[in-house]
């Protein structure tokens, strides 16, 4: 008896689901109400311009771009190790050239070259590409409150972000990528 009830309930739920989902891809028309015609006005140049960007928000986006870029470096070069503990390039990336290509989404080409040159110092082995165990970033912005950083600049001119440890990052807006990239580290 319980089996028949469960099968019947399942069949009912299946039928209700099929009915609810089978409107044929058509939208049900909304109740038609006469819409008041708004007079056509031309937009002023100020209205056509993009809304002003908040400098505080943009500076936080620049700091976040550094943190994300640093995380990408750590994922590539500090994620995997051979059985003996030797650090290896993330095998998902495979080659130093592929690692550089990935880094170009977060760093300027010159900085990406410096990072790859810092890490890839030995030839590839059977276990993978051996990398330098020393971190590239002398000072991290991950977990650092923005108040602890010196942030100067704007989206148009780029940001200079300095840590208390004396490391200075330059971050610029990339129109092609639609995000901030790290263009220099000193």
Backbone as JSON, one array per atom type, in Angstrom:
{
  "sequence": "XXXXXXXXXXXXXXXXXXXXXXXXXXXXXXXXXXXXXXXXXXXXXXXXXXXXXXXXXXXXXXXXXXXXXXXXXXXXXXXXXXXXXXXXXXXXXXXXXXXXXXXXXXXXXXXXXXXXXXXXXXXXXXXXXXXXXXXXXXXXXXXXXXXXXXXXXXXXXXXXXXXXXXXXXXXXXXXXXXXXXXXXXX",
  "N": [[0.82, -1.18, 0.0], [1.93, 1.24, 0.83], [3.92, 1.5, -1.08], [2.43, 1.85, -3.43], [1.24, 4.29, -2.85], [3.51, 5.96, -2.7], [4.51, 5.75, -5.31], [2.36, 6.83, -6.71], [2.35, 9.44, -5.67], [4.84, 10.32, -6.58], [4.39, 10.18, -9.37], [2.4, 12.13, -9.59], [3.81, 14.44, -8.78], [5.72, 14.52, -10.8], [4.11, 14.94, -13.03], [3.0, 17.46, -12.39], [5.32, 18.99, -12.37], [6.09, 18.75, -15.06], [3.95, 20.07, -16.33], [4.23, 22.63, -15.27], [6.68, 23.39, -16.3], [6.34, 23.37, -19.02], [5.6, 25.57, -20.78], [6.19, 26.09, -23.31], [8.2, 27.81, -23.87], [7.21, 30.29, -24.14], [6.48, 33.54, -23.05], [4.22, 34.56, -20.58], [1.78, 36.94, -21.3], [1.89, 40.17, -19.9], [-0.43, 41.96, -17.88], [-2.29, 44.12, -19.78], [-1.91, 47.45, -19.73], [-2.7, 50.78, -20.37], [0.04, 52.7, -21.24], [1.46, 55.66, -20.15], [2.52, 58.06, -22.36], [5.72, 59.25, -22.4], [7.15, 62.43, -22.79], [9.43, 62.94, -25.43], [12.74, 63.63, -24.84], [15.87, 65.17, -25.39], [19.0, 63.84, -24.46], [21.31, 65.38, -22.31], [24.78, 66.31, -22.64], [26.03, 65.79, -20.18], [24.38, 63.87, -19.07], [24.81, 61.8, -20.81], [27.4, 61.08, -20.39], [29.53, 58.73, -18.73], [28.82, 57.52, -15.44], [30.38, 59.17, -12.68], [33.35, 57.86, -11.29], [33.97, 56.55, -8.12], [36.68, 57.6, -6.29], [37.68, 56.32, -3.96], [36.62, 53.76, -4.14], [37.78, 52.92, -6.52], [40.48, 52.9, -5.78], [40.48, 50.81, -3.95], [39.82, 48.74, -5.67], [42.17, 48.66, -7.14], [44.02, 47.82, -5.18], [42.92, 45.33, -4.66], [43.39, 44.14, -7.12], [46.14, 43.75, -7.01], [46.28, 41.87, -4.93], [44.9, 39.7, -6.05], [46.55, 39.16, -8.24], [48.89, 38.43, -6.89], [47.97, 36.12, -5.66], [47.57, 34.52, -7.91], [50.23, 34.12, -8.71], [51.18, 32.69, -6.5], [49.58, 30.41, -6.74], [50.54, 29.35, -9.12], [53.32, 28.93, -8.64], [53.81, 28.12, -6.0], [52.32, 25.97, -5.26], [52.5, 23.23, -5.86], [54.59, 20.33, -5.29], [57.37, 18.12, -5.71], [57.8, 14.61, -4.85], [60.0, 14.57, -3.16], [59.87, 17.05, -2.06], [60.72, 19.18, -3.56], [59.95, 22.26, -5.01], [57.52, 22.75, -7.57], [56.41, 23.93, -10.78], [52.99, 24.63, -11.23], [51.32, 21.85, -12.42], [49.09, 21.99, -14.04], [49.4, 24.22, -15.59], [51.84, 23.72, -16.86], [54.09, 24.65, -18.69], [56.76, 27.12, -18.61], [56.24, 29.14, -20.45], [53.47, 29.01, -20.8], [52.74, 29.69, -18.22], [53.64, 32.34, -18.11], [51.94, 33.43, -20.01], [49.49, 33.2, -18.71], [49.99, 34.89, -16.53], [50.08, 37.34, -17.81], [47.54, 38.29, -17.83], [47.28, 39.59, -15.47], [49.53, 41.03, -14.9], [51.85, 43.46, -16.21], [53.79, 42.96, -19.19], [56.59, 43.13, -18.78], [56.84, 42.81, -16.0], [55.72, 40.28, -15.7], [57.64, 38.78, -17.07], [59.83, 39.16, -15.31], [58.87, 37.8, -13.05], [58.58, 35.12, -13.97], [61.26, 34.64, -14.65], [62.39, 34.81, -12.1], [61.34, 32.55, -10.81], [61.63, 30.23, -12.52], [64.37, 28.6, -12.73], [65.75, 26.32, -13.12], [66.24, 23.46, -15.24], [63.54, 21.53, -16.7], [62.31, 18.55, -15.14], [61.59, 15.0, -14.84], [59.55, 15.05, -13.02], [58.44, 17.53, -13.33], [58.44, 21.12, -13.96], [60.95, 22.58, -12.24], [60.92, 24.99, -9.68], [61.96, 28.1, -8.13], [62.05, 28.27, -4.64], [61.87, 30.54, -3.11], [59.84, 33.32, -2.36], [58.48, 35.65, -4.67], [57.27, 38.07, -4.05], [58.16, 40.47, -1.82], [56.73, 41.72, 0.09], [53.44, 41.32, 1.12], [50.11, 42.18, 0.08], [47.89, 40.89, 0.7], [45.38, 40.42, 2.97], [46.01, 42.74, 4.27], [44.9, 45.7, 5.69], [43.37, 48.39, 3.91], [43.87, 50.86, 5.07], [46.39, 50.61, 6.07], [48.05, 50.9, 3.99], [49.76, 53.04, 1.67], [48.16, 54.86, -0.63], [48.12, 56.33, -3.71], [46.92, 58.2, -6.44], [44.91, 57.76, -9.43], [42.27, 56.36, -11.46], [42.65, 57.11, -14.1], [45.35, 57.94, -14.17], [46.7, 55.89, -12.99], [47.6, 53.91, -10.11], [49.73, 54.21, -7.28], [50.85, 52.13, -4.89], [51.97, 51.69, -1.73], [53.55, 49.61, 0.65], [53.98, 49.12, 4.22], [56.38, 47.92, 4.5], [58.01, 48.97, 2.61], [57.7, 48.24, -0.06], [56.7, 49.06, -3.3], [53.98, 49.17, -5.41], [52.87, 49.6, -8.72], [49.89, 50.21, -10.29], [47.87, 49.95, -13.1], [45.1, 50.9, -15.22], [43.79, 48.69, -17.54], [42.48, 49.05, -20.57], [42.03, 47.22, -22.6], [41.78, 44.78, -21.23], [39.92, 45.39, -19.37], [40.31, 45.76, -16.65], [42.35, 46.32, -13.7], [45.91, 46.11, -13.87], [49.04, 44.93, -12.63], [51.7, 46.95, -13.06], [54.26, 47.55, -12.28], [56.71, 46.66, -9.82], [58.47, 47.6, -7.06]],
  "CA": [[0.0, 0.0, 0.0], [2.82, 2.39, 0.92], [4.61, 1.6, -2.36], [1.49, 2.43, -4.39], [1.07, 5.7, -2.49], [4.75, 6.65, -3.07], [4.56, 5.81, -6.77], [1.32, 7.79, -7.13], [2.82, 10.78, -5.32], [5.92, 10.62, -7.51], [3.79, 10.44, -10.68], [1.72, 13.42, -9.5], [4.84, 15.49, -8.77], [6.32, 14.55, -12.13], [3.13, 15.56, -13.93], [2.93, 18.88, -12.06], [6.57, 19.59, -12.84], [6.05, 18.82, -16.52], [3.0, 21.11, -16.7], [4.8, 23.92, -14.88], [7.83, 23.71, -17.13], [6.06, 23.21, -20.45], [4.85, 26.66, -21.37], [6.62, 26.19, -24.69], [9.17, 28.88, -24.02], [6.52, 31.54, -24.35], [6.23, 34.33, -21.86], [2.81, 34.91, -20.44], [1.68, 38.38, -21.47], [1.54, 40.93, -18.71], [-1.71, 42.65, -18.01], [-2.08, 45.27, -20.63], [-2.42, 48.71, -19.21], [-2.2, 51.84, -21.25], [1.2, 53.39, -20.68], [1.49, 57.09, -20.45], [3.63, 58.4, -23.24], [6.6, 60.27, -21.85], [7.63, 63.28, -23.88], [10.8, 62.64, -25.85], [13.68, 64.72, -24.57], [17.23, 64.81, -25.77], [19.9, 63.74, -23.31], [22.38, 66.37, -22.28], [26.09, 65.63, -22.61], [26.32, 65.32, -18.82], [23.64, 62.63, -18.85], [25.37, 60.75, -21.67], [28.7, 60.68, -19.85], [29.49, 57.63, -17.76], [28.78, 58.04, -14.08], [31.69, 59.4, -12.09], [33.84, 56.74, -10.5], [34.36, 56.93, -6.76], [38.12, 57.35, -6.13], [37.94, 55.35, -2.89], [36.29, 52.43, -4.67], [38.79, 52.59, -7.52], [41.73, 52.56, -5.1], [40.3, 49.47, -3.4], [39.91, 47.82, -6.8], [43.59, 48.54, -7.47], [44.62, 46.97, -4.14], [42.4, 43.99, -4.9], [44.08, 43.61, -8.31], [47.46, 43.27, -6.54], [46.05, 40.65, -4.14], [44.54, 38.63, -6.98], [47.76, 38.84, -9.0], [49.78, 37.69, -5.99], [47.39, 34.79, -5.5], [47.86, 33.76, -9.14], [51.64, 33.72, -8.65], [51.29, 31.63, -5.5], [48.96, 29.21, -7.29], [51.42, 28.81, -10.15], [54.68, 28.58, -8.24], [53.92, 27.64, -4.62], [51.18, 25.08, -5.04], [52.86, 21.82, -6.0], [55.96, 19.92, -5.0], [57.7, 16.73, -6.02], [57.78, 13.73, -3.68], [61.09, 14.93, -2.25], [59.63, 18.4, -1.54], [61.18, 20.19, -4.5], [58.8, 23.0, -5.55], [57.29, 22.59, -9.01], [55.39, 24.74, -11.45], [51.68, 23.97, -11.22], [51.28, 21.01, -13.62], [47.98, 22.39, -14.91], [49.96, 25.2, -16.52], [52.74, 22.91, -17.66], [55.34, 25.22, -19.16], [56.98, 28.52, -18.22], [55.59, 30.02, -21.43], [52.05, 29.04, -20.46], [52.63, 30.44, -16.97], [53.76, 33.75, -18.46], [50.71, 33.81, -20.71], [48.47, 33.37, -17.66], [50.35, 36.07, -15.74], [49.83, 38.55, -18.59], [46.2, 38.77, -17.5], [47.33, 40.27, -14.18], [50.74, 41.82, -14.83], [52.46, 44.0, -17.41], [54.69, 41.95, -19.76], [57.92, 43.2, -18.15], [56.73, 42.23, -14.65], [55.51, 38.83, -15.88], [58.96, 38.23, -17.4], [60.62, 39.14, -14.07], [58.34, 36.75, -12.17], [58.95, 33.82, -14.53], [62.72, 34.51, -14.52], [62.69, 34.56, -10.69], [60.94, 31.21, -10.4], [62.11, 29.14, -13.37], [65.83, 28.72, -12.75], [66.33, 25.0, -13.38], [65.56, 22.77, -16.35], [62.45, 20.63, -16.33], [62.66, 17.17, -14.8], [60.46, 14.09, -15.06], [58.48, 15.43, -12.09], [57.86, 18.79, -13.79], [59.35, 22.26, -14.02], [61.41, 22.95, -10.9], [60.87, 26.44, -9.5], [62.62, 28.68, -6.97], [61.16, 28.21, -3.48], [61.76, 31.87, -2.52], [58.7, 34.08, -2.88], [58.8, 36.84, -5.47], [56.76, 39.24, -3.36], [58.83, 40.72, -0.54], [55.69, 42.17, 1.01], [52.14, 40.94, 0.6], [48.97, 43.04, 0.41], [46.79, 40.0, 1.07], [45.04, 40.51, 4.38], [46.41, 44.04, 4.82], [43.82, 46.69, 5.61], [43.73, 49.52, 3.04], [44.37, 51.96, 5.88], [47.8, 50.35, 6.34], [48.77, 51.11, 2.74], [49.76, 54.4, 1.14], [47.58, 54.75, -1.96], [48.12, 57.62, -4.4], [46.65, 58.11, -7.86], [43.54, 57.7, -9.94], [42.09, 55.36, -12.51], [43.22, 57.64, -15.33], [46.8, 58.06, -14.08], [47.26, 54.72, -12.34], [47.78, 54.01, -8.66], [50.97, 53.78, -6.64], [50.44, 51.58, -3.6], [53.17, 51.36, -0.97], [53.34, 48.89, 1.91], [54.81, 49.59, 5.33], [57.69, 47.28, 4.35], [58.77, 49.68, 1.59], [57.47, 47.74, -1.41], [55.78, 49.93, -4.03], [53.31, 48.58, -6.57], [52.19, 50.51, -9.63], [48.76, 49.5, -10.88], [47.26, 50.77, -14.14], [43.88, 50.37, -15.81], [43.95, 48.15, -18.88], [41.22, 49.13, -21.33], [41.89, 45.98, -23.36], [41.35, 43.7, -20.35], [38.81, 45.86, -18.56], [40.65, 45.63, -15.23], [43.66, 46.82, -13.31], [47.02, 45.17, -13.93], [50.23, 45.38, -11.92], [52.64, 47.33, -14.11], [55.61, 47.62, -11.74], [56.91, 46.33, -8.42], [59.81, 48.05, -6.66]],
  "C": [[0.88, 1.25, 0.0], [3.56, 2.6, -0.4], [3.71, 2.25, -3.4], [1.31, 3.92, -4.12], [2.31, 6.5, -2.93], [4.86, 6.8, -4.58], [3.54, 6.82, -7.29], [1.76, 9.22, -6.85], [3.94, 11.22, -6.26], [5.37, 10.97, -8.89], [3.09, 11.79, -10.7], [2.73, 14.56, -9.53], [5.49, 15.63, -10.14], [5.39, 15.25, -13.11], [3.03, 17.06, -13.67], [4.19, 19.61, -12.52], [6.58, 19.75, -14.34], [5.11, 19.92, -16.98], [3.59, 22.49, -16.4], [5.93, 24.34, -15.81], [7.53, 23.71, -18.62], [5.2, 24.34, -21.0], [5.33, 26.93, -22.79], [7.62, 27.32, -24.92], [8.52, 30.24, -24.23], [6.33, 32.24, -23.01], [4.74, 34.58, -21.77], [2.71, 36.42, -20.52], [1.26, 39.05, -20.17], [0.21, 41.61, -18.94], [-1.48, 43.93, -18.77], [-2.75, 46.48, -20.01], [-1.89, 49.8, -20.11], [-1.06, 52.59, -20.55], [1.15, 54.84, -21.08], [2.72, 57.37, -21.28], [4.44, 59.5, -22.59], [7.09, 61.13, -23.0], [9.09, 62.97, -24.17], [11.67, 63.85, -25.58], [15.06, 64.24, -24.98], [18.1, 64.81, -24.52], [20.98, 64.81, -23.42], [23.71, 65.64, -22.26], [26.45, 65.1, -21.22], [25.6, 64.01, -18.53], [24.22, 61.48, -19.65], [26.7, 60.26, -21.14], [28.51, 59.56, -18.83], [29.46, 58.22, -16.36], [30.2, 58.16, -13.51], [32.09, 58.23, -11.2], [34.3, 57.25, -9.15], [35.85, 56.61, -6.58], [38.45, 56.32, -5.05], [37.68, 53.93, -3.37], [37.35, 52.0, -5.68], [40.12, 52.21, -6.85], [41.65, 51.17, -4.46], [40.36, 48.41, -4.5], [41.37, 47.6, -7.2], [44.32, 47.65, -6.47], [44.18, 45.52, -4.35], [43.08, 43.35, -6.11], [45.46, 43.07, -7.92], [47.28, 41.94, -5.8], [45.72, 39.47, -5.05], [45.76, 38.19, -7.79], [48.74, 38.03, -8.16], [49.27, 36.26, -5.78], [47.64, 33.92, -6.73], [49.3, 33.26, -9.15], [51.8, 32.57, -7.66], [50.68, 30.33, -6.0], [49.86, 28.56, -8.33], [52.71, 28.22, -9.59], [54.83, 28.04, -6.82], [52.82, 26.64, -4.27], [51.59, 23.62, -5.0], [54.32, 21.57, -5.67], [56.13, 18.46, -5.4], [57.67, 15.92, -4.73], [58.87, 14.08, -2.67], [60.95, 16.36, -1.69], [60.1, 19.51, -2.44], [59.97, 20.93, -5.08], [58.74, 22.9, -7.07], [56.28, 23.6, -9.51], [54.09, 23.95, -11.46], [51.54, 23.16, -12.52], [50.11, 21.33, -14.55], [48.47, 23.37, -15.96], [50.96, 24.53, -17.44], [54.08, 23.53, -18.01], [55.52, 26.65, -18.65], [56.29, 29.51, -19.18], [54.09, 30.13, -21.15], [51.81, 29.8, -19.16], [52.71, 31.93, -17.25], [52.48, 34.23, -19.13], [49.57, 34.03, -19.71], [48.74, 34.64, -16.86], [50.07, 37.37, -16.49], [48.41, 39.09, -18.38], [46.18, 39.6, -16.23], [48.52, 41.21, -14.04], [51.1, 42.37, -16.2], [53.48, 42.96, -17.91], [56.07, 41.95, -19.08], [57.91, 42.58, -16.75], [56.53, 40.72, -14.76], [56.82, 38.14, -16.23], [59.84, 38.13, -16.15], [60.17, 38.01, -13.15], [58.77, 35.38, -12.68], [60.46, 33.6, -14.4], [63.11, 34.23, -13.07], [62.42, 33.1, -10.33], [61.57, 30.1, -11.22], [63.62, 29.32, -13.55], [66.51, 27.39, -13.08], [65.59, 24.36, -14.55], [64.46, 21.84, -15.82], [62.98, 19.23, -16.04], [61.46, 16.29, -15.14], [59.27, 14.47, -14.18], [57.78, 16.7, -12.53], [58.91, 19.88, -13.85], [59.69, 22.68, -12.59], [61.43, 24.47, -10.81], [61.6, 26.83, -8.22], [61.62, 28.69, -5.81], [60.96, 29.59, -2.84], [60.63, 32.64, -3.18], [59.19, 35.31, -3.63], [58.41, 38.11, -4.73], [57.42, 39.38, -2.0], [57.82, 41.12, 0.52], [54.34, 41.89, 0.37], [51.08, 41.98, 0.97], [47.76, 42.2, 0.8], [46.58, 40.09, 2.58], [45.44, 41.82, 5.04], [45.25, 45.01, 4.63], [44.26, 47.85, 4.73], [44.29, 50.71, 3.81], [45.86, 51.81, 6.17], [48.68, 50.55, 5.1], [48.74, 52.6, 2.39], [49.32, 54.29, -0.32], [47.48, 56.15, -2.57], [47.79, 57.36, -5.86], [45.18, 58.09, -8.18], [43.47, 56.64, -11.03], [42.77, 55.83, -13.8], [44.75, 57.62, -15.31], [47.48, 56.82, -13.53], [47.47, 54.97, -10.86], [49.17, 53.55, -8.28], [50.57, 53.37, -5.23], [51.7, 51.1, -2.89], [52.79, 50.65, 0.32], [54.23, 49.49, 2.98], [56.23, 49.02, 5.24], [58.54, 47.93, 3.26], [58.61, 49.16, 0.18], [56.42, 48.63, -2.06], [55.29, 49.22, -5.28], [52.74, 49.71, -7.42], [51.12, 49.69, -10.34], [48.1, 50.44, -11.88], [46.02, 50.08, -14.68], [44.18, 49.91, -17.22], [42.6, 48.18, -19.58], [40.96, 47.81, -22.06], [41.34, 44.84, -22.5], [40.16, 44.1, -19.47], [39.04, 45.69, -17.06], [42.02, 46.23, -14.98], [44.7, 45.71, -13.45], [48.2, 45.79, -13.17], [51.28, 45.67, -12.98], [54.07, 47.51, -13.61], [55.6, 47.24, -10.27], [58.34, 46.75, -8.07], [60.05, 47.71, -5.22]]
}
